[in-house]
């Protein structure tokens, strides 16, 4: 078997796209030209970015990249490594070669090497341990296919909460409350204190009432009988996206275990489905997030295997 790991060329992108698409369903197919443009833009924003390919007997079996910026966060001397292998050709075991090649690209300025892999990618996780990487953090992800989501199933829950005095109100419809933004900021700060943060995988939110990625018409607030704000949920991205992310979702401790978080997530899923989205994506850390995992599973989110962040300090 003849294996060669090298920097990617423009002519490689159709094969890279096909490799990445082997991991995705029809709603998440990669466009080769679009991926090449995305990589070119990434290089302009992050000069450390390099994409590589592993060629086995003239066939691209794996691709990967190294970068210095992750989730908009950059730390001097910190580099991120990521790889993807073709699912039908894992037997070639070339992930070791790809990781080693990526590591060689960072040069003497590196202080830390980071990577994030799903727990079910067992071989890669074993390899990282042998190369001196140590587990630093675990996070979870989940997705909901909206074609199978039935909003009417949650109507009785929302009606029960309303009968108890807890209303689910869209942010724009709270305009008559002069303290709306101050109360919403206080709620977000209280909920953030409960969130497990791990920069930059699980970052703290921007301290704004409505962040730059928040879809304003999706922000749902749970309002108690006394007018206080006790829970929220929202969507991130654009109304025209086919796959939409979930933003901060939470409920204050005195109001938990009453189904409010489930109702909030069901309401945002209903909004996304009405806009024509096909999928919702969510995730988080651990600890208090366990309640959100339960609420997500209740409305039909498929909880994925944990993502494990590994770090090697040089």
C-alpha positions as CSV (number, residue, x, y, z in Angstrom):
1,X,0.0,0.0,0.0
2,X,1.5,3.3,-1.1
3,X,0.5,6.2,1.3
4,X,1.3,9.9,0.9
5,X,0.2,12.7,3.2
6,X,0.6,16.1,1.6
7,X,-0.9,19.6,1.4
8,X,-4.2,19.7,-0.5
9,X,-4.3,21.0,-4.1
10,X,-7.2,22.7,-5.9
11,X,-7.7,19.5,-8.0
12,X,-8.2,17.5,-4.8
13,X,-11.4,19.2,-3.7
14,X,-13.9,17.1,-5.6
15,X,-12.5,14.0,-3.9
16,X,-12.4,15.8,-0.5
17,X,-16.0,16.8,-1.0
18,X,-17.0,13.2,-1.8
19,X,-15.1,11.9,1.3
20,X,-16.9,14.4,3.6
21,X,-20.2,13.7,2.0
22,X,-19.8,10.0,2.8
23,X,-20.4,11.0,6.5
24,X,-23.4,13.2,5.8
25,X,-27.1,12.8,4.9
26,X,-28.7,14.4,1.9
27,X,-29.4,17.7,3.9
28,X,-25.7,18.3,4.7
29,X,-23.9,17.5,1.4
30,X,-20.7,19.5,0.8
31,X,-20.2,21.4,-2.4
32,X,-16.5,21.0,-3.5
33,X,-16.2,24.4,-5.0
34,X,-17.9,26.0,-1.9
35,X,-15.5,24.1,0.4
36,X,-12.5,25.4,-1.6
37,X,-13.8,28.9,-1.3
38,X,-14.4,28.4,2.4
39,X,-10.8,27.2,2.9
40,X,-9.5,30.2,0.9
41,X,-11.4,32.5,3.1
42,X,-10.2,30.7,6.2
43,X,-6.6,31.1,5.1
44,X,-7.1,34.9,4.8
45,X,-8.5,35.0,8.3
46,X,-6.1,32.5,9.8
47,X,-2.7,32.3,8.1
48,X,-2.0,29.1,10.0
49,X,-4.8,27.2,8.3
50,X,-3.6,24.3,6.1
51,X,-5.7,21.5,4.7
52,X,-4.0,18.2,3.9
53,X,-5.0,14.9,2.2
54,X,-3.8,11.3,2.6
55,X,-3.5,9.5,-0.7
56,X,-3.5,5.8,-0.6
57,X,-2.8,4.1,-3.9
58,X,-3.9,7.2,-5.8
59,X,-7.1,7.5,-3.8
60,X,-7.8,10.2,-1.2
61,X,-8.8,8.3,1.9
62,X,-8.6,11.1,4.5
63,X,-8.4,14.8,4.9
64,X,-7.6,17.1,7.7
65,X,-6.6,20.6,8.7
66,X,-4.7,22.6,11.2
67,X,-5.7,26.1,12.3
68,X,-4.9,28.6,15.1
69,X,-8.5,30.0,15.4
70,X,-11.4,27.9,16.7
71,X,-14.9,29.3,17.3
72,X,-13.5,32.8,16.8
73,X,-11.0,32.3,19.6
74,X,-7.2,32.5,19.1
75,X,-4.5,31.9,21.8
76,X,-0.8,32.3,21.0
77,X,0.8,29.0,20.5
78,X,-2.5,27.0,20.5
79,X,-3.3,25.0,17.3
80,X,-6.2,22.8,16.5
81,X,-6.0,19.6,14.5
82,X,-8.9,17.9,12.8
83,X,-9.2,14.9,10.5
84,X,-11.9,12.9,8.6
85,X,-11.4,9.5,7.1
86,X,-13.5,7.9,4.4
87,X,-15.9,5.5,6.4
88,X,-15.4,2.7,4.0
89,X,-11.6,2.8,4.2
90,X,-10.8,3.0,7.9
91,X,-8.8,-0.2,7.6
92,X,-6.0,1.7,6.1
93,X,-5.4,3.3,9.5
94,X,-3.9,6.4,8.1
95,X,-5.2,8.7,10.8
96,X,-1.9,8.4,12.7
97,X,0.0,9.6,9.6
98,X,-2.4,12.5,9.1
99,X,-2.2,13.7,12.7
100,X,1.6,13.5,12.7
101,X,1.8,15.5,9.4
102,X,-0.6,18.2,10.8
103,X,1.5,18.4,13.9
104,X,4.6,19.0,11.8
105,X,3.1,22.0,10.1
106,X,2.8,24.1,13.2
107,X,6.5,24.6,13.7
108,X,8.3,25.7,16.9
109,X,5.8,28.3,17.9
110,X,3.3,25.7,19.2
111,X,2.7,25.4,23.0
112,X,-0.5,23.3,22.8
113,X,-2.1,21.0,20.3
114,X,-5.9,20.6,20.6
115,X,-8.4,18.3,18.9
116,X,-12.0,17.3,19.4
117,X,-13.3,13.9,18.4
118,X,-16.5,11.9,18.9
119,X,-16.1,9.1,21.5
120,X,-17.2,6.4,19.1
121,X,-14.0,7.1,17.0
122,X,-12.2,4.8,19.3
123,X,-9.1,4.2,17.3
124,X,-8.3,7.8,17.0
125,X,-8.8,8.4,20.7
126,X,-6.4,5.5,21.6
127,X,-3.8,6.9,19.2
128,X,-4.1,10.4,20.9
129,X,-3.3,8.9,24.3
130,X,-0.2,7.2,22.9
131,X,1.0,10.5,21.4
132,X,0.7,12.4,24.7
133,X,-2.8,14.0,24.4
134,X,-4.9,14.0,27.5
135,X,-8.6,14.4,27.8
136,X,-9.6,17.9,28.9
137,X,-13.4,18.2,28.4
138,X,-16.5,16.3,27.2
139,X,-19.4,18.0,25.5
140,X,-22.6,16.7,23.9
141,X,-24.5,17.3,20.7
142,X,-28.0,16.5,19.4
143,X,-30.1,17.0,16.3
144,X,-33.8,16.9,15.6
145,X,-35.3,16.1,12.2
146,X,-38.2,18.5,11.9
147,X,-40.1,16.4,9.4
148,X,-40.9,14.0,12.2
149,X,-41.6,16.7,14.8
150,X,-45.3,17.2,15.6
151,X,-45.9,20.5,17.4
152,X,-49.5,19.5,18.3
153,X,-48.1,16.9,20.7
154,X,-46.9,19.7,23.0
155,X,-50.0,21.8,22.9
156,X,-51.5,20.3,26.1
157,X,-48.2,21.0,28.0
158,X,-48.2,24.7,26.9
159,X,-51.9,25.0,27.8
160,X,-51.2,23.5,31.3
161,X,-48.4,25.9,31.9
162,X,-50.6,28.8,30.8
163,X,-53.3,27.7,33.2
164,X,-50.6,27.8,35.9
165,X,-49.8,31.3,34.9
166,X,-46.6,30.7,32.9
167,X,-46.8,32.2,29.5
168,X,-44.4,31.6,26.6
169,X,-44.0,34.9,24.9
170,X,-41.9,36.0,21.9
171,X,-39.4,38.7,22.5
172,X,-41.0,41.2,20.1
173,X,-44.4,40.8,21.9
174,X,-42.9,41.9,25.2
175,X,-42.4,45.5,23.8
176,X,-45.0,46.9,26.3
177,X,-42.8,45.9,29.2
178,X,-40.5,48.9,29.9
179,X,-38.1,46.7,31.8
180,X,-38.0,44.0,29.1
181,X,-34.3,44.2,28.2
182,X,-33.1,44.6,31.8
183,X,-35.1,41.6,33.0
184,X,-33.9,39.5,30.1
185,X,-30.3,40.4,30.7
186,X,-30.7,39.5,34.4
187,X,-32.3,36.2,33.4
188,X,-29.5,35.4,30.9
189,X,-26.8,36.2,33.5
190,X,-28.5,33.9,36.0
191,X,-28.7,31.1,33.5
192,X,-25.1,31.5,32.4
193,X,-24.0,31.0,36.0
194,X,-25.4,27.4,35.7
195,X,-23.9,26.6,32.3
196,X,-20.7,24.6,32.1
197,X,-18.3,26.7,30.1
198,X,-15.2,25.5,28.3
199,X,-13.5,28.0,26.0
200,X,-13.7,27.9,23.1
201,X,-15.8,24.7,22.8
202,X,-18.6,26.0,25.1
203,X,-18.0,29.8,25.2
204,X,-19.7,32.3,27.4
205,X,-22.3,34.2,25.4
206,X,-21.9,37.8,24.4
207,X,-23.3,40.1,27.1
208,X,-26.0,41.5,25.0
209,X,-29.8,41.1,25.3
210,X,-29.9,39.8,21.7
211,X,-26.6,38.4,20.4
212,X,-25.5,38.9,16.7
213,X,-26.5,35.3,15.8
214,X,-29.8,35.3,17.6
215,X,-32.9,35.1,15.3
216,X,-35.0,37.8,17.0
217,X,-38.4,36.4,16.1
218,X,-37.4,33.0,17.6
219,X,-36.5,34.3,21.1
220,X,-39.2,32.8,23.5
221,X,-39.4,33.9,27.1
222,X,-41.2,32.1,29.9
223,X,-43.1,34.7,31.9
224,X,-44.3,33.9,35.5
225,X,-47.6,35.1,36.9
226,X,-45.8,38.1,38.7
227,X,-44.3,39.2,35.4
228,X,-40.8,38.0,36.1
229,X,-38.8,36.2,33.3
230,X,-38.0,32.6,34.4
231,X,-36.9,30.8,31.2
232,X,-35.8,31.4,27.6
233,X,-34.9,29.6,24.4
234,X,-33.9,30.9,21.0
235,X,-32.5,29.9,17.6
236,X,-29.3,31.0,15.9
237,X,-28.4,31.7,12.3
238,X,-31.0,32.8,9.7
239,X,-34.6,32.1,9.0
240,X,-33.6,30.8,5.6
241,X,-31.2,28.2,6.9
242,X,-32.2,24.6,6.4
243,X,-30.2,23.6,9.5
244,X,-30.6,25.9,12.5
245,X,-28.8,26.0,15.8
246,X,-30.3,26.3,19.2
247,X,-29.0,29.1,21.5
248,X,-29.0,29.4,25.2
249,X,-31.9,27.5,26.7
250,X,-32.7,27.4,30.4
251,X,-35.1,27.8,33.3
252,X,-34.4,29.3,36.7
253,X,-34.1,26.7,39.5
254,X,-37.4,27.5,41.3
255,X,-39.3,26.8,38.1
256,X,-37.6,23.6,37.0
257,X,-39.2,20.2,36.7
258,X,-42.4,21.6,35.5
259,X,-41.9,21.0,31.8
260,X,-41.0,24.6,31.0
261,X,-37.7,23.8,29.3
262,X,-39.4,21.1,27.2
263,X,-42.2,23.6,26.2
264,X,-39.6,26.3,25.3
265,X,-37.7,23.9,23.0
266,X,-40.9,22.6,21.5
267,X,-42.0,26.2,20.7
268,X,-38.7,27.0,19.0
269,X,-38.8,23.8,17.1
270,X,-42.3,24.7,15.9
271,X,-41.0,28.1,14.8
272,X,-38.1,26.6,12.8
273,X,-40.4,24.0,11.1
274,X,-42.8,26.8,10.1
275,X,-39.8,28.6,8.5
276,X,-39.0,25.6,6.4
277,X,-35.9,24.3,8.3
278,X,-35.3,20.6,8.1
279,X,-33.1,20.2,11.2
280,X,-32.3,21.7,14.6
281,X,-28.9,21.2,16.3
282,X,-28.0,21.8,19.9
283,X,-25.4,20.8,22.4
284,X,-23.5,21.8,25.5
285,X,-21.3,20.7,28.3
286,X,-22.2,18.7,31.4
287,X,-23.5,19.3,34.9
288,X,-26.6,21.4,34.8
289,X,-26.9,20.7,31.1
290,X,-28.3,17.2,32.0
291,X,-31.7,18.8,32.4
292,X,-31.5,20.3,28.9
293,X,-30.4,16.9,27.6
294,X,-33.6,15.4,29.1
295,X,-35.8,18.1,27.7
296,X,-34.1,17.8,24.2
297,X,-34.6,14.0,24.2
298,X,-38.3,14.5,25.3
299,X,-39.2,16.4,22.1
300,X,-37.3,14.0,19.9
301,X,-33.7,15.2,19.6
302,X,-31.3,12.4,18.9
303,X,-28.4,12.6,21.4
304,X,-25.1,11.9,19.7
305,X,-22.1,10.2,21.3
306,X,-20.0,12.6,23.5
307,X,-17.4,14.8,21.9
308,X,-14.1,14.6,23.7
309,X,-11.6,17.5,23.6
310,X,-8.0,16.4,23.9
311,X,-4.9,18.6,24.6
312,X,-1.2,18.0,24.2
313,X,1.0,20.5,26.1
314,X,4.3,20.8,24.4
